[in-house]
Amino acid sequence: MGSSLPQLARDEAADAAYLTRLGERVRAWRQEHGSARKALALASGVSERYLAQLEAGHGNISVLLLRKLAHAMRVPIEQLVRENGDAPAALAAAVQLLGKLSTDRLEAAQRLLQAQFGSPRRQRIALLGLRGAGKSTLGAKLAQALGVDFVELDREVEREAGAELGDVFSIYGQDAFRRFERRALERVLRNHDRAVIATGGSIISEPETYQLLRDRCYCIWLKASPEEHMARVIAQGDMRPFRGRSEALEEIRRLLADRDHLYGRADATIDTSGQTLKHSMTRLRALVGSDWSKQ
């Protein structure tokens, strides 16, 4: 009896973790599609109370029974609940193989598959740089010229977190912001095969997120001098995230110095210092235009 208790505890912990992940996926779907819980309940015929319990990690016991059955059969649960018939044998074998990989090796496998069979990186243009580099202004104009969606990743982070960017930091903290940013980027990549993406200034500081961005997008660093950044930030009338005007220029210099080698990993660089908007746009359009037209 004594020897079975630890295993029982492990099984219960695994069940609880599975239900938590299930609830997080349902909640993430609602957030991604802007669907209120009440609306999803009406559409599905499931009670709002049950949905709330499911999102809180307290799914119906039948979910766990189906999971136990799949484990006993040694097949993925997705195979049991598939509506459109059996998957091709090669796909089922690939899913089983991928399911046995560690997180690091799974991410490496994903990059290989993306490189071999996914959309070309140049179909997505990601603009990098500190605030004031021109990412939003140039990005919107470039997207219009290319006829694709323009995405500001900071706005997608706000959507993911359900709060304004400043509140995300003050309420959740930087680690949570990084998680929201990664999830927002993954969602944008899923939903946009072709797009121009203006990234947050610090995305290059999170290695895994920056690697994902470089794997899936053609990255362009919009570079500017500290003085130019400062002038543009002042013109915008928003000193966030700088502490105050008297210290802002020095902080910009420090950030640029610290991040120079990271921004330098971008595929290309355009220095917008002292350049008119029209001139910078011409250079940006020339950089991506010929390759983009071949997609």
N, C-alpha and C positions, 0 to 999 in steps of 0.2 A: 504494500500500500504506500509506504513512504517513498519508494523510488518513483511512483507514478505521479506524485504531486508536482515535482518540478516540471515534468512534461505537460501536465494539465495547465499549469500556470503559463507556460510558453505558448500553448495552443490558444488560451484565452487572450493573451497579449497580442498574438498574431491576428486573431479574429477582430480585436478592437482596432488594431492598426489598419486592417483592410477596410473596415466600415468607415474609419476616419478618412481614408483616401477616397473612398466612394463618395462620401459626403462633400469632400473638397472639390471633386470633379463636377458634381452637380451644381455646386455653388459657383464654380469658375465658369461653367457654361452659362448660367444665368447672367453673370456679370458681363461676360463677353458679348451676349446678345441683348443686353439691356432689358432683361425680362424680370418682372417682379415675381415673387414667390406665389402670390395669389393668382397671377395670370398663368403661370405654369401649372398650378394645381387645377385650374379650370380647364386648361387645354388637355391635360393628361387624365382627368377624372380621379386623380389622387388627392386626398385631403391635404389642405394647407398645413395642418398639424403634422401629418406624416412627413411631408417634405421638410418641415423644420427639424423634425427628429432625425431624418436621413442626413441632412446637411450638418447636424451636430454630431454625427458619427454613431447614431443609434438606429441603424437600419433594421428592417424586419428580419426575423430569424430565418425566413425562407431564403434570403440572400446567402446566408452562411451555409445553409444546407446544400444549396446549389454549388457553392464553392467547394464544399467537402466532397460532393459527388464528383466534381471535375478532378479533384486531386486523386481520388480513388481510381478514376479511369485513366489517370496520367495524361490528361489532355488540358489545354488552356480553357478557362471558363468561357472565353470568347467563342470557342468552337461550338460549345453547347447552345449558346444563345443566338448564334448567327441566324438571321432570317432568310438569307438568300441562297440557301444550299451550302454544300461543303466547299471550303476553299480549295484551290489547287494544291496538290500534294507538295509541290515545291515551296509554296507560300507557307503552308503549315509547318514544314520542316525548318524553314528559315525563321519563323516566329519562335519555334521551340529553341533553336540554336541561340538566337539573340536573347531570349529570356534567361539563359544560363550565364551570360556575360556579366562581368563586374561593371559598375557605373562608368569607369574610365574607358574600358574596352568597348562598351556599348556606344559611348559618345564617339569613339574613334571609328567604329563601324558605321555610325550614322553619317559621319563626314565623308567616308569612302563611298557610301551609297549616293550621297548628295552630289559628290564630285563626278561620279560615273553616270548617274541617271537623273539627277535633279535639274532644275532650271539653271541656266548659266548665271554666274554671279553678276554679270554686267546688266542683267535685267532689273536689278535693284541697285540703286545708287544711295550710299549712306554718306552723309556729310558730317564731318567731325570738327571739333574745335570748341574753344571757350565761348561763353556768351559774348556777343558783339562781333563774332567772326563773320556773320552774315548767313548763317545756316537757314534760318527761317525765311528771310527775304529771297535769297538766291534759290533756296530749295523749292519754294512755291512757284517761282518763275520757271525754273527748270522743269518741274513736273508738268506745268501748263504747256511748255514747249514740246515736251515728249508725249503729251496726252496720257499721262498716268496719274495715279493718286499721289498726293503729298501727305506724308505722315510725320507729325511731330511726336517723337517718342515720349517726351515729358507729359504730353496730354494723355497718351495711352497709359502711362504710369498712374496718373491721377484717376483714370477710368478703372484701372485694375485695383487701386487702393480705395476708391470711393471717397477721395479727399483731395484738396488742393496740394500742390507740391510742397509748399512750406509746412503744411500740417502733417504731411507724410513723415517728414523728418522729425518734427516736434512731438508727434504722437507715437509713431512706431519706431523711430530711430533709423540710423544709417543702414544697419544690417537688413532690416525689413525692406527699406527702400531698394536695396540691391536685389532682393528677391522679387519685388514687384516689377523692377526694371527688366529682369531676366524673363519673367512670365509675359510681360508686355511685348518684349521683342519676339519671343517665340510665337505669340499670337499674331503679331504683325507679319512675320515670315510665313505663317500658315495661310493667312488670308490675302496676301499680296504677292503674286508672282512677279509683278512689275510695279515698281514704286520708287519714289524719291523719299528718303527718310532723313529727317534732321534729328540727330542724336543729342543726348545730354552731354554736357561738357566733361563729365567725370566717368563716362562709360568705359573709357580706356583703362581705368584703374581697377576694374574687376576682370581678372584674366579670362575666366571661362566665358563671360558674356561678350567680351571683346573678341575672343577667338571665334565665337559663334557668328558675330557680326562680320568678321573678316572672311569666314568660310562661306557665308551666304550672300554677301553684298560686295560690290565694288566700292571701296572706301576712299574718300577724298578728304584730305585735311585742308580746311579753309584757315590759312595761317594769317596772323596779323601781329603788328608790333604791340607791346603793352600799352603804349600811349593811344593807339588806335582803338584797342579794346576798351580802354577807359573812356574815351570820348563817346563811343557808341553806347556803352552802358549808361552813361550820364544822359545821353539823348533819349534813351528809352525810359528814363525816369524811374528805374527800378534797380537799386543797388544790391539786391539779393544775388548771391549769398554773401556779399562782402560786408564787412563790419561797419564801414563808414567811408566817406569820400577821402578823408585824410590818409587812410591806410590802404585804400583799395588798389592804387597803382602798384604799391610794393607787393601786395598779395597777388596781383595779376602776374607780375614779374616772376614771383616764386613759383606759381602754378605752371607757367609756361616753361620755366627751367626744369621743374620736376617732371613734367609730362612730355617734354620734347622728344625723348627717345620712344615713347609710346605712341604719340601722334605720328611719329616718323615711320611707323610700321604700316601706315595707310598705303594704298596702291599708288596714290598720286597726291601732290601738294599744289595748292594755288595760294599765293601770297596776295591778300587783298589790301595790304597796307598802301595807302595813298592812291588807291584806284577808285574810279567811279563805279557805281553799280552796273552801268552798261558795259564797261570794260571787263569787269570781273565775270559778268554773265556771258560775255562773248568767249572768254577763255574757258569757262566751265562748259559751255555748250560745245565748243570745239573739242574739248577733251573727251566727252562721252558720245558725241554725235555720230561719228563714223562707225564706231563699234556697235552703238545701239541700233543703228539702222539695219545691221546684219542679223539681228535676233529674229 
